[in-house]
Amino acid sequence: MAHGATVIGTASKRNHAFLTSLGATPTTYGPGLAHRLAALAPTGIDLALDTAASGSLPDLIAITGTPTRVATVADHANASRLGTHLANAENAPTLLAEAATLGRQGHYTPRVERTYRLDEMRDAHAYGERGRTRGKVVVRV
């Protein structure tokens, strides 16, 4: 993984092979996550990244031991209240630049699951709201 990190990713069982193909160690999310992570990382979890805004920030804080080691790109409502870092294009422009560089080098390829025309915006939104996508839903303008 980038910068020598070991990455553990959470997903449903049906997506574990996909996580493995990305170089991550898969585990399921939900109750018991802390115990599963402890088994996969017996020396501890250094950092946690929330990408789903699924209410997991308190669990991630417990797993890492401090809110300063937790970041979210999704849970805008709770990040500041809980003391976690909210990463977005406004406060982390260097992360976007690094992602762009990794993409140009072929180390990062966004997965596009489905593409819609602009006049299909309603369908695109409905598809994304299902919450079962493996990639991005793109609307062509």
SVG drawing of the C-alpha trace seen along z (x, -y; Angstrom):
<svg xmlns="http://www.w3.org/2000/svg" viewBox="-36 -25 42 38">
<polyline fill="none" stroke="black" stroke-width="0.4" points="0.0,0.0 1.1,-3.6 3.6,-4.8 4.0,-1.3 0.6,-1.3 -1.4,1.9 -5.0,1.2 -8.0,3.0 -11.2,2.3 -14.8,3.0 -17.4,4.4 -20.0,7.0 -18.7,10.5 -19.7,10.2 -17.1,7.4 -14.2,9.0 -12.5,10.3 -12.8,6.8 -11.1,5.3 -8.4,7.9 -7.8,7.0 -7.2,3.5 -4.5,4.7 -6.6,4.3 -7.3,6.9 -11.1,7.3 -13.4,7.6 -17.1,7.1 -18.6,4.0 -21.1,3.8 -21.2,5.1 -18.0,6.7 -15.8,4.6 -13.4,3.7 -12.8,7.4 -12.3,8.3 -9.8,5.4 -7.9,6.4 -7.5,9.9 -6.2,8.4 -4.0,5.8 -2.9,7.1 -0.5,4.1 -3.3,1.6 -4.9,-0.6 -2.9,-3.8 -5.5,-5.7 -9.1,-5.2 -10.9,-6.8 -14.7,-6.9 -16.0,-7.1 -19.6,-6.1 -21.1,-8.4 -22.7,-5.3 -22.5,-6.4 -19.2,-4.6 -17.2,-7.6 -17.6,-6.7 -16.5,-3.1 -13.5,-4.4 -12.5,-6.7 -12.6,-3.7 -10.6,-1.6 -7.8,-4.1 -8.0,-5.5 -8.4,-9.1 -10.5,-11.3 -7.3,-12.9 -6.5,-9.6 -9.8,-9.5 -10.8,-11.3 -13.9,-11.3 -14.8,-12.5 -18.5,-11.8 -19.8,-12.5 -19.9,-16.3 -22.6,-16.4 -20.6,-14.7 -16.9,-15.3 -16.4,-18.5 -18.7,-17.5 -16.6,-14.4 -13.2,-16.0 -12.4,-14.0 -10.8,-15.5 -13.1,-16.3 -11.1,-16.1 -12.6,-17.8 -11.5,-19.8 -11.6,-23.0 -9.3,-22.0 -7.1,-19.3 -6.2,-20.5 -2.9,-18.7 -4.7,-15.3 -6.6,-16.0 -3.3,-16.9 -1.7,-13.7 -4.6,-11.6 -4.3,-13.2 -0.6,-12.4 -1.3,-8.8 -3.9,-8.6 -1.5,-10.0 1.1,-7.4 -1.4,-4.6 -1.5,-3.9 -5.1,-5.0 -8.0,-4.4 -11.4,-5.5 -13.9,-2.8 -16.9,-4.0 -19.9,-1.7 -22.5,-3.5 -22.7,-6.6 -25.8,-8.6 -26.7,-11.5 -27.7,-14.8 -31.3,-14.2 -31.1,-10.9 -30.1,-12.7 -33.1,-11.3 -32.2,-7.8 -28.5,-8.4 -29.5,-9.7 -31.9,-6.8 -29.2,-4.3 -26.6,-5.9 -29.0,-6.1 -29.3,-2.3 -26.0,-2.3 -24.7,0.9 -22.4,-0.6 -18.8,0.5 -17.8,-2.5 -18.8,-6.0 -22.0,-7.0 -21.1,-9.6 -23.4,-12.1 -22.1,-13.4 -22.7,-17.1"/>
</svg>
